[in-house]
Amino acid sequence: KDDVPSGSAYFVTDGRVYSRRDLTAGLERAVGKTALVAFPVPTSVVRVAAFFSERVAKARDQAVIFTSEKVNELVGQWVFDGSDAERMLGFSPRVHWDEGAERSARWYRDNGWL
């Protein structure tokens, strides 16, 4: 739409609410594999692992993939509201999580990433 301010950012959702377990199950079905860790890991253990990951990467002068910031993202509760995208852009989802995960997994397989 022409009346949307430049630089605006929106969350795009399918309008449904999913738990982490729901999201994981959808990804597992899409890729045909189960998650490496299928049980709750205490946050303190994850934080210690991230701490050592950062130290080892720094000592080896390598990029850090698993960081304390990533832990904060993993353990936090996330809620996304796509109503602004619907209201201001007229966005309406055509696929839901499971189908989108399937399509993404297929693309990654077709392009040699899975």
C-alpha positions in Angstrom: 0.0 0.0 0.0 1.1 3.5 -0.7 0.3 4.9 2.7 2.7 2.6 4.6 5.7 4.5 6.0 9.1 3.6 4.5 11.2 1.5 6.8 8.2 -0.1 8.6 8.7 -3.6 9.9 6.0 -6.2 10.6 5.6 -9.6 12.1 4.0 -12.0 9.7 2.2 -14.9 11.3 -0.4 -17.5 10.3 -2.6 -16.3 13.2 -2.3 -19.4 15.3 -0.5 -19.9 18.6 2.2 -22.6 18.8 4.3 -23.9 21.7 7.9 -24.7 21.2 7.0 -28.4 21.2 4.5 -27.7 18.4 7.2 -25.9 16.4 9.7 -28.6 17.0 7.2 -31.4 16.0 6.4 -29.5 12.8 10.1 -29.2 11.9 10.7 -32.9 12.8 7.9 -34.0 10.5 9.1 -31.7 7.7 12.7 -32.9 7.7 11.9 -36.5 8.7 14.2 -36.5 11.7 13.8 -36.1 15.4 15.5 -33.4 17.5 18.8 -34.2 19.0 17.6 -33.1 22.4 13.9 -34.0 23.0 13.8 -33.3 26.7 14.0 -30.1 28.7 17.6 -29.0 29.5 18.0 -26.8 32.6 18.7 -23.2 31.6 21.8 -23.1 33.8 23.3 -26.0 31.8 22.6 -24.2 28.5 24.1 -21.0 29.8 27.3 -22.8 31.0 27.5 -24.5 27.6 27.2 -21.1 25.8 29.9 -19.6 28.1 32.4 -22.4 27.2 31.4 -22.1 23.5 32.3 -18.4 23.5 35.6 -19.0 25.3 36.7 -21.9 23.0 35.8 -19.9 19.9 37.6 -16.9 21.2 40.7 -18.9 22.0 40.7 -20.5 18.5 40.0 -17.1 16.9 36.8 -18.5 15.3 33.3 -17.1 14.9 31.0 -17.9 17.8 27.8 -19.6 16.9 26.3 -20.6 20.3 26.4 -17.4 22.5 24.8 -16.1 25.6 22.6 -13.9 23.4 21.3 -17.1 21.7 20.5 -18.6 25.0 18.4 -15.6 25.9 16.5 -16.1 22.6 16.1 -19.8 23.2 14.8 -19.5 26.8 12.6 -16.5 26.4 8.9 -16.6 25.6 8.1 -15.3 22.2 4.7 -14.0 21.1 4.3 -12.4 17.6 1.3 -10.4 16.6 0.7 -10.1 12.9 -2.3 -7.9 13.1 -0.4 -4.8 11.9 0.6 -6.6 8.7 -3.0 -7.6 8.2 -4.4 -4.1 8.9 -1.7 -2.0 7.2 -0.6 -4.3 4.3 -3.7 -6.4 3.8 -1.6 -9.5 4.5 -3.5 -12.8 4.9 -1.6 -16.0 5.3 -2.0 -18.7 2.6 -0.2 -21.4 4.5 0.1 -22.4 8.1 3.2 -23.6 10.1 3.2 -27.2 9.1 2.8 -26.6 5.4 5.4 -23.8 5.5 7.9 -26.0 7.3 7.3 -28.7 4.7 7.9 -26.3 1.9 11.0 -24.9 3.5 12.4 -28.4 4.1 11.7 -29.3 0.5 13.5 -26.2 -0.7 16.5 -26.9 1.5 16.6 -30.5 0.3 16.3 -29.5 -3.4 19.1 -27.0 -3.0 21.5 -29.4 -1.2 21.3 -27.8 2.2 19.6 -30.8 3.9 
